[in-house]
Amino acid sequence: MGVFFHSSDFLLPSSTSSPAGHPPSSTYALVLLNQSLPKFTPLLWKHAKLRLCADGGANRVFDELPLLFPHQDATDIRNSYKPDVIRGDMDSIRTEVLDFYAKQGTKIFDESEDQDTTDLHKCVAYILQSMPNQEESNLCILVAGALGGRFDHEMGNINVLCRFSTTRIILLSDDCLIHLLPRTHHHEIHVHSSVEGPHCGLIPIGMPSGRTTTTGLQWDLTDTEMKFGGLVSTSNIVEGEKVTVQSDSDLLWTLSLKGSNETRHSST
């Protein structure tokens, strides 16, 4: 069974070549949803090669990013942070926001005829069509504004992780990140303790886990059964810079993020 390497290099101010034994560098795409954006969104934007707004996520970019640069002109910030694509069913985006970005050259895709998939699903599908060589590029999709707000929206976002289980997708808020650990691989997670941790959790998704084994946690698991109605590993603690996970079922990995600071805030 192969090993998946995970690292939150996108939380660091600059990309550097990966040292021996660490995950290879990733190619990032960014999706911005219609929920409060993390304060480190400008840093995610800087790392990303492709930037999409899911419907009303464009409102958030238009309204909230200028607030992160209070000493700069709001129009300059909006011109600097122009999404490449806006895609969704267009039931949330404001007309003036849509017009502004259309004039800036953003590609607009109205998918209102498709009510069976979420706006995030539509954006992920577009990224995979636009960046097909995801294994070669080590593609990682960052989703800002994915957590908080309505619980059914959060569960819809988590469902996207499961529907695209072979693609690395990370849901982000100011407080934490979430991504899927597929049962098809063993997992080695490299933790940047300056910006993330120590609180973490492993949660079975889709089916119970008959056997899960970890290293690097304060309360490690050894062939442990996990299921709702029984044990799930919430409120655990990362003890070092590396965590390993093996499981016979898909797991959600969640890790706390430390407060926004100057090392994670990137100006234009």
N, C-alpha and C positions, 0 to 999 in steps of 0.2 A: 504494500500500500504506500502510495506516494505521500510526500509531506507538503502542505501548504504553509508558506511563510507569510506572516502578517506584521506590518509595521505602520505606525501613524506618522510617517515622515511629513505628511501634508500639514501637520501641526507645527512644524519647525520653520524658521524664517527663510531657509534656503535649502535647495536640493543639493546634496553632495553624493558622490559615488559611494555605493554601499560597501562597508568594510567586509572582510572575509567572515563568513558565518552569519551574515545578516541578509535580510531579504533584498532581492534586486530592486533597483529603482523602478517606479511605476509611471505609467502615463495616466494622467487624471482627466476625467470629465466631471463637470459640476452641474448638478440640477438644483434649482432653488424653488422651494415650495411656498405656498401661501400660508406661512406661519412665521412667527418672529424669527428673524435670521440671527445666527450666532454672531457675537461681536468680532470673531476672527474670520468672518466671511471674506474680507479683502485678501486675506492670506490664501484662502482656498481658491479664490479667483485668480490669484497670481500663479498658483501651481497648475491650474487647469489649462488644457489645450482646447477644450470645447466647453461652452457654457450655455446652459439652457434654462429658461424659466418655464415652469409648468403653470400655464394659465395665470392665476392671480399671484403667482410668485413674482411676476413682473411688477405688480404693485409694490411688493415688499422691496425690491431692488430700487425702484423709483423713489419710494418714501423713506426707507430706512438707511440706505448706504450713505446719503449725504449727512445724516445725523452722526455717523462715525467719524466724520471729518468736519467738526464744527467751525474750524478756522479757514475752511476753503469754500469757494463758491459752489452752491448746490448744483447749478447747471454744469459746471466743469466736472463735477463728480459724476453726474448722470451721463455726460458725454464719454467719460473715461470707462465707466462700468456699463457697457452696452452689451447685452446678451447676444450670442450668435443666433439663437433660435428661441422662439416662443411657441409652445405646442400644448394643446389641450382642447377641452370642449368649449372654452371661451365663455364660460358662464360667470366668471369672477373678475376678469381683467377689466379695468376701467377704460372707457373709450379714449380719454386723453393720453393714457399711458400707452395703449396700443398704437395710437397715432404717432406719439413721440418716437417710439422705437422703430416703427415702420419707416419713418423718415430718416432714421439713422442707419438703415440698411439691414436691420434684423429680419431674419426669415420668419414668417408667420405661417403656422400650420393650424388651421381650424379643423379639429377632429370631432365636431359636435355630433356627427352621425354615429360615433362609436360611444355608446353608454355602458358597454360591458367591461371596459378596462379603465383604471384610474389614470389621471394625468401623469403620475409618476411612471406608471407602466408604459404609457405612450412615449415618454421621454427616454426611458431606458431602451425601448425598442429602436428608437431613432439613433441613439448612440451606437448600438450594436450594428446597425446598418451602415453608419458613417465610419466606424472604426472596426472593421471586421477582423483584423488580425490581433485579437485581444490577447492571445497567449504570447505572441511574439513581443507585443508592447507592454505586457503585464498590466493590462487595463484595470483601473480601479475607478468606480463611479462614486463620487461624494454627493450626498444628498443633504442640503442645508435646509433647516426649518422642517425637519421630518418628525420631530417629537414635540409634545406639548399640544395644547388645544384639545380638539375632540378626540375621544378615545377610538371611535370607529375609523377616523382618518389614520391614527397611529397603527391600528391593526391592518388597515389596507396597505400601509407602507411596509409593514413586516411581511405581509403576504407577497409583496413584490420580491422580497429577498428569497422567498421560497420558490416563486415562479421562475426566477432567473438564478437558480441555485449554483450554476456553474460560472456565474459572473460575480466578481468581487464588488459588492455594493455596501457602502457604509452610511448609515443614518446618523445624523449629527444634530445636536442642540448645544447650547452653551454649557450644559451640565454633563452630557455623556455622549457616547457613541454606541451603536449597536451594529453588529454584522453577523452573518450566518457562518457556522462552522459545519460544512457538509460531512456526513458520516463516511463519504467515499475516501477521505484523506485523514491522516494525522495532521495536527496543527501545531505550529511553533509561532508563538506571539511575542514579538519584541516590544517592550514597553519603554516609552520615553518618560521617565519618572519626573522630569522637569515640567511636563505639561499634562500628564495623564496619570490616573490612579490616585490612591491605591484601591479604591472600592471597585468591586467587579462582581459579575454574576454569570452563571451558566444555566440556561433554561432550555429544557427539551421542547421542541416545537414539532407539531404534526403527529408525534407518537411518543410514548414513554421511552426512556433510555434504560435498557437492561444493564448495561455496563459502561461506566464512564470513569476514566483514570486521568489524573492531572499531576503536574509538578509545578512548583513555583508559587503556590497559593498558601495562605496561612492555614486554611482547612482543605488540604488536598483530598481528592477522591480516589479510591482504589476499587475498581470494578464495582462502582456504586450504582444502585438503581435510582433513577430520578423520574418522577411523574407528578402531574398535578393531582392533588389529593394526598400526596406523600411528600417526599423530600425534593426540593429544588434548591440549587446552590445560589441563593441570593445573599447579599451583604457579606460576600467573601472579600479577601484582601490579597492584593498582589504583593509578594515579598521581595522580589528581585527585578531584574531586567528582562527575564524570559519566563514565559509560561508555556507548558505543553499540554495538549488535550487530545485524548483518544476516546471515541465513543461509537456505539453501535447505532446511534440515531443522530439526526441533525440537531444541533444546539444553537441557541442564540448566545452570543458573547456580548456582554455589556461592560463598559469600563468608564469610570467617572473621569471628567476633564477638570483640570484646575482652572482657577479664575483667569479671565483674559488679562494679559499683561503686555508690556511693550515688545517682548520677544515674539508675540504672536500677532501683533498688529502691524500690518504693512500698509504704507501710504502709496499713493499713485506714483 
